[in-house]
Amino acid sequence: MKRIVAILSFVLIFTNVLSLNGFADGIAVAKNQNALYVSADKYVIMEAKSKSFLAGVGSNEKFCASHFTKLMTLLIVCEKIDAKKLSLDGKVTVGERANAQQGTQIWLDKGEEIKLSELIKAVTIGNANDACVCMSEAVEPDEKEFLHLMNDKAKSLGMTATTYADCTGISKESITTAHDTAILCAELLKKEYLRKYFTTWRDFVRGGKAELVNQNTLVKSYNGITGLKACVSADGSNMISASAERGEMSLVCVAVGCSSDETRAVDAKNMLDYGFSQFQIFIPEVDKAFFKDIRITHGEEDKAGVSLSKPLRLVIKRGTSSEMEVDAERKQNISAPMEKGGKVGNITVKNGENTVFTADLVLEKSVKRLSFLGAFKKLIIALLGE
């Protein structure tokens, strides 16, 4: 009898534990937003606008980039669009290499003409390899040259652990990390015209011949969702990068090594929920006089504009804004000459002994020293003014 009671007690306790932890069909759902439940092997949460690291495990561990590679290809294409070298409505001719692609595709025919906007749709929504190659060739027909563009961009963004060996992610030599992928996603989120593609659940291209279904199921239901990409790699690893925006806060999360399509969506939801519930944007209050033009002595001009070296915006734990101490210092005047970007002051924000933000106050343009001729002209103008 005692043994039966013990077994029943254990079952009751175990059932309560599952209930408290929010387990549904073997998936941990974060009912308590103060806790973070993530089943993935590697993950990261980042505030997109500041690229601030909020939480993560194994975020710097390398893995095969798979379809995440397409995000860099897309970024390169977007930069050409922004530079007016490509147009969303412009047509691209399908080449032999695009036509020969295997795996996920929209079955492009060699010689076919297709709008760049449709190729972007096929890549953002459908992970199509042929569309990705065709898109890359619109920028640079030479594959090696396009790879140089991809890797150079990764380096410039600080994606130090990332190397691309192709534009689609089919190659196992295309390597990245969760942290690097989050940086890439944050950069793509600046391209607002991509949002309509990233958040589309289902669409068609090629006159209805090819259907696209977004594997990022959060686009159907998550409040404030802005993108990005979910996929399964060639070795069966389930991955997702997801982003959302609420008010001033823009979050991006990346999870790699999820056990299923369902768990990757739950992982992403949990990470986004955690970020929004636990962090906030804090913009320190600074006296307006701090940003007034600075006086110049011995210069061709009497004053010059100043600005901060980076936005006065930081991410803090919710409820800690009263603990932040702001220290702002600036020079009253400067002596010419001084180059654009020269430091004339700084702002520091501390939480106790910890410095959580620092930025320099810098000149917005170079100031030249006043020449003899310039001084003479100033004197004449002053006398005439009297």
Helices and strands as residue ranges (DSSP letters): H 2-21, E 23-24, E 27-28, E 42-47, E 52-57, E 63-64, G 66-68, H 69-82, E 91-93, H 96-99, E 113-115, H 116-124, H 129-139, H 143-156, E 175-176, H 178-188, G 192-194, H 195-198, E 202-205, E 210-213, G 217-220, E 225-232, E 238-246, E 249-258, H 261-278, E 279-282, G 288-291, E 294-297, E 303-304, E 306-308, E 314-317, G 321-323, E 324-330, E 333-335, E 343-351, E 354-363, H 372-385
